[in-house]
Amino acid sequence: MDQNILRFDGLSQDQQLKRIELIQSGLGLAINRFHNQDYNQTVSQLIDVQMNAETLQADTLMQATKALRERLKNDLTMINNKFDILDKNFFIEGFLNLLKDFRNVINLYNNHYRANFQYTLQDHETNLRSTDAQRIGSCGRCLLI
C-alpha cells in the first residue's frame, strides 16, 4: 500500500487544502531559514511541517520531515551550529526529497477532488539544485505566509 495515500475521510476538503497550504509555506520558510543558516528556526519550521503532514495523514511526507528534522537537530548538537562542518549536501538532498513527496501529496489531492492546487516551490527546487549555494531561498516566496 502506498504510504503517501491521503485518507480523505478524516478531514473535509477545505481542512485538507488548508493543511496543504500550511505545508507549502512551511517548506518554503524552512528552506529559507536553512539558507540563512538559522538552523534552530529550520528545525522549528520542520516541526510545523511534520505536524501538518501528520494531520493531513500524508505519512511519507511526515516521516521524511521527521527524519530530516531529527538529523539536523542531532548534527547541530554535535557540531555546535558550525555550517562549514554540517553536511550541506545531505540536507539539500533531504529538502529536495521533501519537495518531491509534497508534490505527490498535491497530485493525490488534485486527482481526488479534481482540484487545481498549484505547487509554488519550483524556485526553491531550482535554487537547491544550483551550484551557487547563495541563491538558495532567493525566490522571495519564503517570506510569505
Secondary structure, DSSP 4 states (H G I P E B T S, - for coil): --TT---TTSS-HHHHHHHHHHHHHHHHHHHHHHHTT-HHHHHHHHHHHHHHHHHHT-HHHHHHHHHHHHHHHHHHHHHTT-TTTS-HHHHHHHHHHHHHHHHHHHHHHHHHHT--PPP--HHHHHHHHSS-GGGTTTTSGGG--
